[in-house]
C-alpha cells in the first residue's frame, strides 16, 4: 500500500468524523432551541434523502472528471457551506432561518454523498487485488476508531467547547480531507464508458451493469433486504428498546451505541488479520457474517438484560464488518474504476430509497407490534438474506466471478 492509499485513509477519516460532529452539533442545536424531537430527527431524513439524490447524480459527472477532482471540489464547497451554517447560529430562529438551515444541510449531505462510491473506486484503482481485503479492513478500522471517539466524545466536546467551536473543528477536518486528496494519485483509465456521450446512457449504465451481472444482482437484493433491517439501529428505535425492554435510561443508550462502534472497530482488526485467508473465499465469509449477525439480532431481541445486550452489540460488530468488507471487495472486483463508480452509485441510490421508507415503516411497526418483535423479525430477515445469497452465490455459483478481479468489460452492457 502506497502514499496515495494512506492519504485517502486520512481524507475519509477526516470526512466521516467531520460529518458525525457536524450532525451532532446541528441536532443538539435544533433540539435545545425548539425542544422538538421531530425537527431534530428531520436532520437524519434530510441527510439520507440528499445522499440518495447525490448517488443518482454522480454517474452524470464521473466520466467527465477524475474521482479525486470531484472529491476536491465537493470538499471545497462543503467548507464554504459550513461557514454559512456557522453564521446561522448567531441568527434569531424563524421560519426562513429553519428553511435555510435545512437547505444547507441538504447541500452538505448531497456533496458528502459522493465520497463513499468514489472512495471504493479509488481503492480499486490504487490497491492491487492481492491486498484489497487488507486495504478495505485497514480503512474500516481507522475510520471506526475515529467514529467511535467522535460519537462517544462529541457530546462532551459540545458541552465543554460549545457548538460554534465544534463546528469550526469540522471546518478544519474538511479542509484536512481536501488537502489529503491532493496527495492521492490515480491513473487515468480510458474505457469505453468514457466515450459515451448520451446523457441517458450515462445515467442508466450502472443500472444496466447491475442487471447484467448476476452476482452483483444478488448482492444488491441482499443489500435491499438488509436495508430494511438497518433502521432498527437508528436512535429512536434503540432508545425505545433500551427504555422499554432493558429498563435503562439514556446513559445506556449511549453505551449500546458506543458498544456497537467498538465492535466494528474490533471487526476491522479481525478482518485485517484474516485478509490472506479471506482471499478467494469472500462469498463464504460474507454469508457467514450475515448469518451470524442475524442470529445475534434475534438473541438481542429476546434478551432483557442490559449487560448481555451490551455484550451482544459488541459481538455484532465483527460479524457485520466481515460481511461488509467481504462484500465491498466483491464489488471492487466486479468492474473497472469508472464502471464501479456508476454501479456503486446505482446501488447506493436504491438502498437509500429503501432506507427512507424503512425509517417510516419500522417506526409504525414498532408502535403496532412492539420493539422486541421488531428486532426478532429483523434477525429472521437477515438469516433469510444469507440463505438467499447462499443459494444463488454458492449453489448456483453466481458469485464465482466476484471472488477475483475478473470483471465484465463495458462492451458487455
Buried (B, 14 or more C-beta within 10 A) or exposed (E): BEEBBBBBBBBBBBBBBBBBBBBBBBBBBBBEEEEEEEBBBBBBBBBBBBBBBBBBBBBEBBBEEBBBEBBBBBBBBBBEBBEEBBEBBEEEEEEEEBEBBBEBBBBBBBBBBBBBBBBBBBBBBBBEBEBBBBBBBBBBBBBBBBBBBBBBEBEEBBEEEEBEEBBBBBBEBBBBBBBBBEBBEBEEEEBBBBEBEEEEEBBBBBBBBBBEBBBBBBBBBBBBBBBBBBBBBBBBBBBBBBBEBBEBEEEBBBBBBBBBBBBBBBBBBBBBEBBEEBBEBBBBBBBBBBBBBBBBBBBBBEBEEBEEBBBBBBBBBBBBBBBBBBBBBBBBBBBBBBBBBBBBBBBBBBBBBBBBEBBEEBBEBBEEEBBBEBBBBBBBBBBEBBBBBBEBBBEEEBBEBBBEBEBBEBEEB
